[in-house]
Amino acid sequence: MKSSARKTAQSGTIDPYLPQNGNLGYRVSRYELDLEYKVSINRLAGSVTITAVTLTELQEFTLDISNALAVSKVTVNDKRVARFACRNGKLRITLPAKLASGAALTVVVRYSGNPQPLRTLWGDVGFEELTDGALVAGQPNGAASWFPCDDHPSAKAAFRIRISTESRYRVVANGKLVSRRTRASQTVWTYEQPEPTSTYLITLQIGVYETVRLPRTAVPIQAALPERLLDNFDHDFARQPQMMEVFIDLFGPYPLANGYTVVITDDDLDIPLEAQGISIFGANHCAGTRASERLVAHELAHQWFGNSVTARRWRDIWLHEGFACYAEWLWSEHSGGRSAGEWAEHYHAQLRDKPQDLLLSDPGPRHMFDDRVYKRGALTLHALRGQLGDEKFFALLKDWTAKYRHGTATTEDFTGLAANYCDGSLRPLWNDWLYSTELP
């Protein structure tokens, strides 16, 4: 282990971009959420069952949880735990005796509260009330706003989400809807998400929504949205089936078994957001003008880049946003709009007029969602495409999405894989685009 990595492990910091997030000593394989949510009073209550294995001898461990949620009971391996405490965004659990490394760990946490977004460097993140409903926008560290978890993108797990709420609302969550049961005025919705998923990509969408299925699609595509927006949706999101076909052709098979869902809230949202198998848009993105189609392409592309292949550490966020931004340009190129080369020239000229102080391979936490990460990341890919040629470039993208499917990866993983597709050295390209601040 390198000295810097050893220091990180000793200090308990998994990722310096989010030093308070993530937890050591165990690995989660599955979460099972059993919850009830009362929309009118914003009250969440229930339990989460966490299946994990210890990675070291363990007597004390932590989970990430919002200070707005109160824990009433904890059991570990069917035994009630007397010593636990919530403080500073952590649930600390102390066992009466040590568990051996490699031991099975089943943790049940019962909790309740009035969930609210977490205040972060990037604004409010996580569980958020809508005018009539709720949503979860989890990137990058908002999962803990509604359930106790190991909240870091490198920690992927399967999920079952069961939630009861008033029957007038539709609930959309990740994975396949396996059960919908109505009792009196309450409906219980159960979703199964088998593919390994980062906690920030787990979402909950609650609203008075109609559902529509798009016809003639290579992958099942559905939408949940207010009835008043149906006509706008038919225009603004009409080209999703063609978009899906183009991306499958360029990036490889769609990575999820259960298809793709778009949620459009009745409220306006500043930006759309990706979740595993789901993209969330505001009513302002469905105005009947098709003005947000590049964002529709961007969020769909995240199903490959970001959701299936996820950055192991947040410094490599360009592996999400640069790739999804380049997918916007590729969709434009394949749908009769500007070519990717024309978009590259356009944004290169814009970036020249901005500060030359961002390092794409390590932009720093304050700038990880800076638009320069998106555009410079896309320009990096366009430069790589120019050097490799289309055949090798798109073969590389398919290899990338296959090799790291439902896993995590780093910038070094991508540059290492790309070396297999180039007869010469790519080092000058990477030095210029990834490891220098000056725009090439």
N, C-alpha and C positions, 0 to 999 in steps of 0.2 A: 504493500500500500504506500502510495506517495505520502510525504510528510504532510502536505496540505490537506489531503483526504483524511489522514489519520486525525489531524487536528479538528476537522469538521465532525468526525464521528465522536471524538472525545467530548466536544462541546455540546453535542446534541443537535447541532445545526445541520439539516439535511440539504438545504438550498439557501444560499445567502440572499437570494432575491426575496424569499419569504422565510426569514429566519425563525419565525414562531410556528411554522407549519410543518407537518410531518412528524412521525414518531418512530422511535427505534425499538428494536427487540423482538418484533413479530412481523408476520406478513399475512394480510387478510386475503382470503379467497372468495368470500361471499358475505353480502349484507342482506338481511331480510327486515324490511321496514313494515311495521303494522301501526298505522296512524289514523287518527280522526282529526279533521280540520273543520272548524266552525267559521265560515266566511264572515258572517256579520260582526263577530267579536275578535276575529283574527286569533283564534285559539287553536294551538296544535298540541296533541297529546298522544302518547302511545309508547312504543318500544322499538328498539333495533336489536336484532340478533346478529352478532358478528362471528363468523367462522374464520379462524386463523391458525397459524402454527408459530411457535416460538423459534426465533433465530439464535437465541443465546439463553443461558440460564437466566430466569426471569422471576422476580418477586414483585417488582413495581413497574407499571407501564402507564402510558398516557394515551388519550384520544383528544382530537380537536373538537371543541364544542363552543358555541356562542354563549356569551355571558347572559343573553336574554332567555336561555333555556335552563330549567332547574331539573336536576337529576334526583329522583326519589328512591331508586333501588338499582342495585347492580348485583348480578350473579355471574360467577365464573365457573365453568364446568359443573353447572347445576348446584353450586353452593353459594349462598348469599354472602356477599362481601360487606364487612362492617366498616372497613376503612376506605373511604373514597372522598374526594373533595374537588370542587370546581373553582378554578381561579385563573384569571388572565387567559381565558380562551382554551383552557385545558381541563379535562377530566383526569385526575390522577387516581389510579387504583392500586392499592397495596394488598397483596395476598398474604394469608397467614403463613404460607410456606413457599419455598422456591419451586418453580417448574423447571424441568430439565430442558435443555436445548432440543428442539425437534418435537416438543410436546404439542398435542392438540389443545386448542384454546377456543372455547365457546363463551362469548361474552354477551350477556343480555343487559341492556340499559333501558330502564323505564324513565321517561322524562316528559316535561310539558312546558308550555310557556307561550308568550306572544311573540312569534318570530319576527325579526326585523333585519334589514340589510346590515352587513358589517361595514363600518367606516374604514376605508382603506386609502392607500396612496393613489388608487385609480378611481376613487369615488365609491358610491354605495354598491355593494356586491352581495348577491345571495337572494334570500327569500324576500319578496316584495309584494305588498298589497297593491291591487289594481282598484279602479273605481268600483268594479263588481267582479271580484275574483282575486287571483293571486298568480304570481309566477316566480320561478327560480332562475336567476341569471348567475351562474356559479363561477364564471371565470374571473380571476384565477384561483380564489381561495374562499368561495362562498358556500361550499357544501356544509361546513360546520354551522351555518346559520339555521339549518333545519334538521340535522341529525348528527350524532356523534360519529366520528370517522377518523381515518388516517388520511388527511386531506393534502395529498401531494400527487402530481400527475404520474410519477413513477410507480405509484401503488395502485395497480389495477385489480379489479375484482368483478365477480358476477353480482347481479342484484335481483331481488324480488321486492316490488313496491306494492303494498296493499294500503289503500287509504279510503276512508269513509267520509263523505261530505253530503251536504243537502242535494237532493235529487235534481233540482233545477240546473245544477252545474254539470258540465262535462269535465272529466279529469283526463289529462294526457300526461303520460310518463314514458320512460324509456322502455323499449322492447315490445313484446307481444302482449296485447290485452288478452289474458287467459280466462278472466272471469269478470262479470259485471252483475252484481246481485242487488236488487232493490228491496228494502224492508221499510215499510211505512214511508216516512219522508226522507230516508237516508239511502244512499247508494254506495256500495262498496266496490271499488275498482281494484283489480289485481293485474299487475304487469310483471313479466319476466324478461330480464335482460341477461342472456347467457354469455354474450361476448365480454371478455375482460374490458373494463371501462374505468377511466379515472374518475374520482369522486366529483370533480368540478364539472364533469359532463353529464352528471345525473340531474334531471330536472323534473319539476312538477308544474303543470300548467292547468289552472282552474278558471273556467269562465262559462258564460252562457253561449256555447258554441254549437254551430251546425258542423257536420262532417261531410266532406265530398271526396270521392275517389276519382283520380284522373284516369281517363280511358287510354288504352293502347300504350302502355308503358312497359319498358324492358324490366323494370323493377317496380313493385307496387308503390304508388305514391298517393298519399291522402293529405287532406288539410282539415284543420279545425279552426273555425273563424265565426265572427258574428254574422247573422243572416244579412244584415244591411250591406255587407261587403262582398257578397257572393258575385255580383255582376262585375265589380272591379277585379276580383280575383280571376275570373274567367279570362280577363284581358291581360292583367299584369303577370300572372304566373302560368300562362298558357303554354309557354315554350319549355317548361320543365322536362317533359318527356324527351324532347330532342336534346336538351342539356345533359340529361342522364346518359343518353346513348353516346354523345360525344365524349363525355368524361370516362365512361367505361372503355371506349375505344382508345383513349389516350393514357389513362391511368391504371387500367386493369379492372377486374371484377368489382362491383359494388361490395363493400366489405361486410355488410350486415344481412342476416337472413330474413329479417322481418320488414324490409322495405324502409321507406322514408316518409316522414311526416313534417308538414309545415304548420305552424301555429301562428295565427294573426290575432293579436290582442285587440280589444275594443278601444284601448288607450293608445296614444302615440308613444313611441319609444325612440330614444336618441339614436340607437344603433341596433341592427339585428344581432342575433347571437346564436352560436352553434351549441348543440348538445348531441349526445350519442344518438344517431338516427333521427334527430329532430332539429329543425331550425325555427327560431322565434323572431317574428317581425311585428312591428307596430302597425296600427291602422294607417299611419302616414306613409308606410311603404306599400300600401295597397290603395292607391288613389285613382286608379283607372287610367294612368298616363304611361305606364310601363317605364317610368323614370328610375325605378330601383332594380332593374333587371340585372345590372352588374353585381348587386348585392345578393340577389337570388343565386347567381352563379357562384359567388364567393362562399356563401354558407353551404351550398351543396358540396363544393370541393373540399370543405373541411371534413367531410365524412371519411375521406381518404387521408388528408393531410392535417393532422391535429387530433382527430378522434380515433382513427384506427392506428396510424403511426403518430405517436405522441412524443413530444420532447421530454427527455428524461430529466431535464433541468430547465428552468425558465429562461436562462440566458440564451437558449437555442430556439426562442420563440419564432425566429424567422422561418424555421422549418414548418410552422403552421401558417403564418400570415404571408410570408413571401410566396409560398406555393399557392395559397388560395387567391392571392392577388394576381399571380400569373395565370391562374385558371380563368379569371375574368377576361384577360386579354385573349386567351385561347378561345373562349366562347365567342367573343366578338369576332375573332378571325374566322371561326367556323359558321357564323350565323349571318354573314353579310355585312358586318361592321368593319371598323378599322382593323388592320392586321396587328399582331403582337409587336411587330417591328415599329409600326407607327405609334402605338401606345408607349413603347420603350423610348422612342425619341421624345415624345411629349413629356413624359415624367422625368427623363434624364435632364431636360432643360429646366424643369421646375426644381429638381433637387440641387442643381448648380447654384440656385439663388438662396438656398437654405444653409444654415450653419454646417460646417464640415467637421463635426465633432462627435458623430455617432459611429461606434464600432458595431457592425452588424452581428458579429459573432458573440458580442458581450455588451449589449446596449446599456446595461444597468437597469435596476428595477424601475426607476422613475420614467425611463424611456422605452420600456419593453412594448408598449402599445402606441408608440410614436408612429405617425404615418410614414416616416422615413424608413422604418423597419419593413413595412409592407412594400413600399415602392422599390427601395434598394434591394430587398429580397427578390422581388420579381425581376428586377434588372439583372441580378446575379444569375438567375436561371436563364434569362434570355442570352446573356453572354456565354453561358455554358452551352446552350443550344447552338449558338453560332459556331463554337469551337468543335463540338461533337458532330454536328449535322443532325437532321431530324430523326433519321432512323435510329441512331445510337442514343440520342437524347430521350426519346420516348420509350425505348427499350429500358433505359436506366430508370425512368419513373415507374414503369411496371415492375421492374426488379425490386425497387425500393419499397413499393406498397405491398409486395408479396413477402419479401424477406422479413419486414418488421410489422407485418399485419397483426393488429391487436397487441402490439408491444410498444416499447419505448426506444428512442434512438437519440443520438447526439449529432452535432455538426460533423465531428470526426468520422462517424459512421457513414454519413452521406458522402463526404469527400473521399473516403476510402473506397466506397462502392463505385463512385464515379471514375476512379483511376482505372478500373477494369474496362472502361469504355473509350479510353483515349490512348493512342499510340505514344504520344509525347507526354510531357509533364503538365499537369494542371496547376502546379504550385503558383506560377505567376498570376493566374486568374484568381485563385483563392486569396493570395496575398493582397491583390488590388481590391477585391470586392468584400471579403470577409474580415480581413485582419488589418486593414488600413482605414483611417477615418476619411481621408480625402477621396472625393468621388472620382473614379477612373474616367 
